[in-house]
Amino acid sequence: MTAQPAGPPESPATGGRPRQAALAAWIGSALEYYDFFIYGTAAALVFNKIFFPDSDPTTGTLLALATFGVGYLARPVGAFVLGHVGDRLGRKAVLVFTLLLMGVSTVLVGCLPTYDQVGVLAPVLLVVLRLLQGLSAAGEQAGANSMTLEHAPPDRRAYYTSYTLSGTQAGQILATGVFLPIAALPQEQLLSWGWRVPFWLSAVVVVVGFVIRRTLDETPVFEKEVARDAAKLPVAVLFREHWADVLRVVAASVIAAVSTIFTVYALSYAVNAVGLERTPMLWVGVLANAVALVAIPLWARLSDRIGRKPVFLAGSLGCAGLVFAYLWAISTANYGLIFFFGILMSGIVYSATNAIWPAFYGEMFSARVRLSGMAIGTQIGFGIAGFTPSISTAIAGEGSANWMGVAIFTAVLCGLNAIAVATARETYRVPTPELGRKQAASSPDTAMTPANAWKA
């Protein structure tokens, strides 16, 4: 776990409490994404055998990974609904709701009957619960990022908002760590009851997260914006004034494909196609995410000094190259190379993009439409990324010799992100109240200088 974010207990620029907001976002995001990631791990290792047993191994794996992607279908819908609620009623209401919905649906996945018990009803119920998980995730990160950004001092926005993504990495560590002893069970026990345990443990996650989220205060920046423009519908403002920013965020957000390829496709490819052991491959994820916990706040602090775009682009282009090295290492069955390139790509280089996007995307929008803009843009982009494991499985086909096509596909998505980021405005020097105003990026009166950096 990373250290609690340092800084002033209250930001004179925003009237907010950045420490409290960052800590709540970190813990809530970790708990929320524990739920989301245990599904991905189970989809890669177990679901093809217990929900699609009548299919041949390749088809069963493809169908199981498709259920992982189905969760992303609900995200754009949830983004519109929860984004509007968050920009209308506040960030806190969205954050409490998303945590409860994710927790309940995850516990129920662990209670599902298998295909052998109820036939086709089993995968149908699995898809329904996965859709509910996706609905929850649609508002989680955008809500937490908006809350933290608006509480943060203007010259440390990337640092504080990066704790939401550090929490996501921690949730992935927790999810993988829970699956390590489960994956080591004999096959019969794993398929009968072992896979259910991580889902049942989510009940504890719900209680802890609910208590933490209830202590959050609404941001003063948001309350001032609502008081000034209470009559305006957030969605109407968003698509009238920020439609280009939404499209830019969609294109940039496909960088999440690196994460889904690493956590889901590569794991399935290594175990099911190459024949590697489950436990070492799970450890690659644990160690990569442990490194990311340290790397993310460091990249974010660098971004607060030199800008969002240089750091973001370095991460995007670096991942485009490293995905070739990582999948090649898996194809050679060389564990040393797998650990080296996996940690380098996911733990260090990909962390540069994760550290920056919570601030960079949020800074494109005003407080009145920030949650909607981030939620809609990211969830459509993430929706594309969510299907990359199943698309990649189809590209690779049978056997272990077709990893190159998957690497090219992933690199193309990284390139799309790089174009979107490179053509965006730089926002790290814009004061928080001026964010989302089209003249703010170029006006000398609104630049982040020592004289005006703490203006409210």
Stockholm file with secondary structure:
# STOCKHOLM 1.0

chainA/1-456         MTAQPAGPPESPATGGRPRQAALAAWIGSALEYYDFFIYGTAAALVFNKIFFPDSDPTTGTLLALATFGVGYLARPVGAFVLGHVGDRLGRKAVLVFTLLLMGVSTVLVGCLPTYDQVGVLAPVLLVVLRLLQGLSAAGEQAGANSMTLEHAPPDRRAYYTSYTLSGTQAGQILATGVFLPIAALPQEQLLSWGWRVPFWLSAVVVVVGFVIRRTLDETPVFEKEVARDAAKLPVAVLFREHWADVLRVVAASVIAAVSTIFTVYALSYAVNAVGLERTPMLWVGVLANAVALVAIPLWARLSDRIGRKPVFLAGSLGCAGLVFAYLWAISTANYGLIFFFGILMSGIVYSATNAIWPAFYGEMFSARVRLSGMAIGTQIGFGIAGFTPSISTAIAGEGSANWMGVAIFTAVLCGLNAIAVATARETYRVPTPELGRKQAASSPDTAMTPANAWKA
#=GR chainA/1-456 SS CCCCCCSCSSCTTTSCCHHHHHHHHHHHHHHHHHHHHHHHHHHHHTHHHHTSTTSCHHHHHHHHHHHHHHHHHHHHHHHHHHHHHHHHHCHHHHHHHHHHHHHHHHHHHTTCCCHHHHTTHHHHHHHHHHHHHHHHHHHHHHHHHHHHHHHSCGGGHHHHHHHHHHHHHHHHHHHHHHHHHHHTSCHHHHHHTGGGHHHHTHHHHHHHHHHHHTTCCCCHHHHHHHHHSTTSCHHHHHHHHSHHHHHHHHHHHGGGHHHHIIIIIHHHIIIIIICCCHHHHHHHHHHHHHHHHHHHHHHHHHHHHHCHHHHHHHHHHHHHHHHHHHHHHHHHTCHHHHHHHHIIIIIIIHHHHHHHHHHHHHTTSCTTTHHHHHHHHHHHHHHHHHTHHHHHHHHHCSSSSCHHHHHHHHHHHHHHHHHHHHTSCCCTTSCGGGTTCTTTTTCGGGSCCTTTTTCC
#=GC SS_cons         CCCCCCSCSSCTTTSCCHHHHHHHHHHHHHHHHHHHHHHHHHHHHTHHHHTSTTSCHHHHHHHHHHHHHHHHHHHHHHHHHHHHHHHHHCHHHHHHHHHHHHHHHHHHHTTCCCHHHHTTHHHHHHHHHHHHHHHHHHHHHHHHHHHHHHHSCGGGHHHHHHHHHHHHHHHHHHHHHHHHHHHTSCHHHHHHTGGGHHHHTHHHHHHHHHHHHTTCCCCHHHHHHHHHSTTSCHHHHHHHHSHHHHHHHHHHHGGGHHHHIIIIIHHHIIIIIICCCHHHHHHHHHHHHHHHHHHHHHHHHHHHHHCHHHHHHHHHHHHHHHHHHHHHHHHHTCHHHHHHHHIIIIIIIHHHHHHHHHHHHHTTSCTTTHHHHHHHHHHHHHHHHHTHHHHHHHHHCSSSSCHHHHHHHHHHHHHHHHHHHHTSCCCTTSCGGGTTCTTTTTCGGGSCCTTTTTCC
//
